[in-house]
Amino acid sequence: MKLTRAAWTLAALALAGCATVAGWFGRSEPAGKPSPLPPIKPSAQLEVVWRADIGRSAALQFVPAVAGDAVYAASADGTLARFDATTGRAVWRVDTGKKLTGGVGAGEGVVLVGTRDGEVLAYDPRGQPRWTARIGTVILSPPQVAEGVVVVRGADGRVFALEADSGKRRWVYQRTLPALSVRSFAGAAVVRGAVFAGFPGGKLVALRLSDGLVGWEATVAQPRGATELERIADVASTPDVAESEVCAAAFQGRVACFDVRNGNVLWARNFSSYAGLDVDGGVLYVATDRSEVLGLELARGATLWRQDKLTGRRLSRPLGFGPYVVVGDFEGYVHLLNADDGGLAARLPTDGSAIAAAPVRTGDGFLVQTTGGSLLLLRVR
């Protein structure tokens, strides 16, 4: 949903002196009047396999993590928990003693969360503390681990690499940022020995995981306009990497895909997105700022379909799920779309609070975490 200039100005004034615009991005209510729930003729059924309580997310986006037969989830009050992926039974819960703002990342024998004080907390799969590392800036996205390296994106745009076994700092990447940017929960994608991260100002950067060396830099969107507010063109969501493409979306900018090897642009389309995108089966799915869902051909960017019946419902990042696309909304509804034409296939209410974080694939189902504290494993019938 595009904000008017007056709304942007009010958001900026409300933050007087801050370098980020939180505005409606940090709220659980929509900006403007959302579309009413459209009637549908279900062609599929969503069923709840299990439901658990993890605790409230406040105005944050906590993403559950799957590692083997375990699901890990966290909440703003400092709770970190492990659940059995099959049954939803709580295996353990720990009180980290910190106010958490980012998580969860899991893999290679480590479970990771971030705090508002700029600390990365690492636990083992049994819930025992392993190490704590301080990076000095609030962490709003899940830390990632791969090849013995933990990658953490700070709210100030810096990207940190830590040793997975000790938390010792390996490298830091930072760049000059615009005077004003949106508050985002964008993380970094770590794939095949590389780190892909988007930044305010519309840039996408590929870094070498081992040492932070810059492989290439590409432009997702160019800032345009006469004022700092109008010139915001931030990559405000985590990029997605396919076999030979890496794709990213910019707020007040474009959706674009690049050659993963050299950063050459393959195609770009003028769609603005804050929630982000997902690539699955040769199709790119993106939720725009108007809360339209688009299916775009990955190879060329051609529009395959557009679903506009959920306008204004503050949709989450989409999840491509085989023959379906999954999105959540600000009232806690899970919407299932047909991947071939974008038609509404099914709908399921949860607890009435927002589904702000992206759904997460697991086995033959997917996880959603609400801001009200519900964690659900859902399956399509």
N, C-alpha and C positions, 0 to 999 in steps of 0.2 A: 504494500500500500504506500503510495507516494505522499509524503507530507507536504503541506503547503509551506510557503516561506514563513508565514506567521507562526506556524506550529514549530518549525525548526528554531525560530528565534526564541520562542518561549522555552524550548528545551535547553537552548544554550544559556539563557538567563538563569534558568533553574540551577544550572551547574556552575554559575559564575566562578571563573578562574580555573575550571577543569579543562583538560585537553581532549576529553571525550564527550560525545553526546549520548547520554543514556536514553532520555526521553521515553518513548513508548516501548523501546527494546527491553527495558528491565521490568515491565509490568506484566501481570498475568491477564489484564483486560485488553481488549482490542482497541486500536485507535480508529474511531469512526464506527459506523454501524455495520456489523457483519451480516452476511447473507443468512437468512433463515435456513435451517436444515432442509435440503430439497427432498421431496419424496423419491424413493427408489424402489425398483423391483429387483430384489436380491437375486443374483445368479450364483452366489457363494455364501458360505456361513463362516463367521468368525467365532471361534470358541475359546474360552479361557481354560488353559491347561492347569495353571496354578496362579495364585495371587499371594503376594507377601507384602509386608509393610517395612519400609526402610527409613522413613522420616522425611520431613519436608525439605524442599529444595530452595525455598525462598524465591528470589528473583534470579536464580542461577540455573545452569543446565548441567545436571549430573547424568552421565551416560553409563549404563551398566556394561560390564566387560565379561566376556566368555573365555574361559581357558579350560579346555578338556571337559570334564564333567562338572565344572564349577561355574557359577555366576556370582560376580562380585558387584556390589552396589554401595553407594555412600550417600550421605545427606549433609545438609548445611550445619547441623548441630554437632558434627564430629563423628557420627556413627559410620563404621565400615563393617560390612557383613559379607559372609559367603553363604550361598544357597546351593542346594543340590539342583543341577540343571534339569533333572527329570521330574522331580517331585516338588521342588520349591521349598523343601525343608531347610530351615536355617541350620547350617553346620556350626557357625560361630558368629558372634557379634563382638566388636571391640569398640570402646570409646577412645578415640585418638587423643582426646583432650585438647583438640584444636578446632577452630572454626574452619570448616572445609569450604573451598570454592571451586575446586576442579577435580575431576575423576570420573570413572576409574580407568586405570590402565593395568593390564595384567599379561603376563607371559614370562617364559624363561625362569620360572620359580620366584617371581617377584610381583607384588600387588602394590599399585602406586596411586596416591592421591596428592592434591596440592592444597595449600592453605592461603588464607587472605594475608598472612604475614610473609608470604614468599618462601615457604618451606615445602620441599618434596618429602613425603613420608613414604617409606618403603616397608612392606610387611612380607612375610613368607606365606605360603598357601595355608598354613595352620593358624594364621592370625598373629604371629609373633613379630615384634618390631625387628627390622634389619638395620636400617640406617635412616638418618635425616640429613638432608642437604638444603642449604639456604641459597636462594638465587636472588633475593632482594626485591622481588616484584610479585604482586598478586598473580595467582595461577587460576585461569578461568576455563581451561580445557584439560582433557585427560592426558597425562604423560603417556608416552609410547615407549615400548621397549623392543629392541631387535638387535641381534648379533652382539649381545653383551653391552649395548648402549641404551641408555634412557634419554629420550628427547623430550624436552619440556618447552612449551611456548609460554612466555610471560605476557602479561597484559600490556606491557610497554613495547611489545613487538620483538623483544629479544628472543632468540632461540638458543637453548642451552643443551649441551650433551654431557651426560654424567655416566660414570662407570656403573654398570648395573649391579656389581657385587659389593660396591663400597659407597657409591654416591659422590665419589671424587669427580671434580669438574674436569672434562676433557677439552671442550672448546665452547666458545660463545660466538654467535653471529648477531650483529646489530646493524641497523641502518638509520639514516636520518628520516624522520617521519613528518608528515604535514602538521601544521599547527592545530588542526582539528580533525578528529576521526570519530567514527561511531564505536560505541562499546560493543565488542563482539566476543563470541566464545570460540573463535577460530583456533583450531589446533594445527598440528603439522601431520602430514601423511608420510609414513616411513615405509618405503617399499624398495626391495632389491638393492640395498646398500645406498639408497639416496633418501634425502629429506626434502619434501616439497612444502613450501609455506607461502601463503599469500599475505600481503601487507596493505596498510593504508596507502592511498595514492595509486592503487590499481596494479601493483607489481606482484609477480609470481617468481619465486626463486627456487632453484634446485641446488642443494648442498650435498657434498659427499659425507656420508654418515661417519666414516672413520676419523675425519679431521676437520670437517666444516668448510672445506674448500668449495668455493662457488663454481658450479658447473655451468650454469647459465642463468640469465635473468630475462623475463618476458613481461610484456605489458598486457594485462587483461582489459584495462579501461584507462582512458585519459581523463583526468580531472577537467571539468569544463564549468564555466560560469564566472560571474563577476565577484561573488563573495566567497568566503571560506566555506560557508554552509553549502552553497550551491556546488562548490568544487569537491565536495566529499565524493570519492569514488573508491571505496575500500573493498578489498577482498575480505569479507566479514565472515566467511565460513571456510571449513577445511577443504582443500582440493581433493579430487578423487582421481586415482590412477588406474587406467585400464592396461591392456597388454602393451600397446605402443603409444598411448595418449595419456596426457595428464590434463584434466579439465578443472576450471575454476569459474566462480561467479563473483561479480562485483556489485555492491550496492550503488545505485545511481550510475550503473555502468553497463557491462556486457557479460554474457556467458561466452567462454572461449575454450577451445581445446588446442593443445600444443603437442609437438613431437617430443616424446619423453626423453629422447637422446640429446637433442640440441636446443629445444625451446622454440623452434620455428612454429609460427602460428599455422594451424590447419584450417580453422574457421572461427568466426566470431559472430554473435548475434546480439542485437540491442535489447536485452532483457535484464532488468534490475532484480537482484535477489539478495536477501539478507539470510534466509534460512539455509540455502545451499542446494547441492545437487548430488545425484548418485548415478553411477553408470552400471548397467546390468544388461547382458545379452545383446550388445551392440546398440543399445538405446540409452540416451542421457535423459534423466528425469530431473526437472528443476521446479522448485516452488518460487514463484515470483513474489515481489513485494505486494502485489494485489491479491496474493494467495490463489492465483491461478496455478495449475499444475500443467506443465508442458512435457510432451514426449518428443525429443529431438533425435534425429539420426546421428549416431556417433561419428560416422565417417565424414559426413558433409555438413551437419548442422541443420538439415532440412526439418521443418515442423511436421511431425507425424500426426499429432493431435493436440488439442488444448481443452482442458477441463476448467470451466469458469463458474461452476455452480457452488464453489466454496469460497468465493471472493470475500475478503475481509475476516476470515476465520483464523488468522494468525497460524498458518500451517507450519509444521515442523519440516525439517529436511526430509525429503522423500527416501523411501527404501525400495529399490527394485527387488521384487520377490518372485522370480520366475514369471508366471503368467499374470502377475498382479503388481501393483504399486501401492505402498502403504504410506499414509501420512496421518499425523495426529493434529488436533486443533486446540484452541484456547479453552474450550469447554470439556476437554478430556475425551472427545470422540475419536475413535480410530476409524479412518476411512480406507476402504479397499477399492482400488480402481483397476479396471481391466487394462493390462499392459498394451493390448493391441489397438484400443481406440479411446482409452481414458474414461470410459463409462463407469458410473458408480456401481460397484458389484456388491458391497456389503458395508455395514456400519455397526459399530459397537461402542456403547458408552462405558466409561470407566468410573472414576470417582468424582467427576465434575470439575476437577482442577486441570490446568493446562498440561498438554504434552508438548513441552518446549524442545526437549532433546530428541535427537534422531532415534528412530527405532533401530534395533540391533538384531541382525540375523543370528539364529542359533539352531543347528540341526534342521528339522523340518518345520520350525516355527520362528517367531521373532519376539523380542522383548520390548516393552515400552515402560518408561518410568515417568510418573506424573509429578508435578510440582507439589501436590498434596501428600506424596509419600508412598503411593502404590507402585509396586513392581509386578508386572504381569507378563506371563508367557502365553502368547496367543498362537493359534493354529488355524489354518484355513481348511474348511471342509467343503 
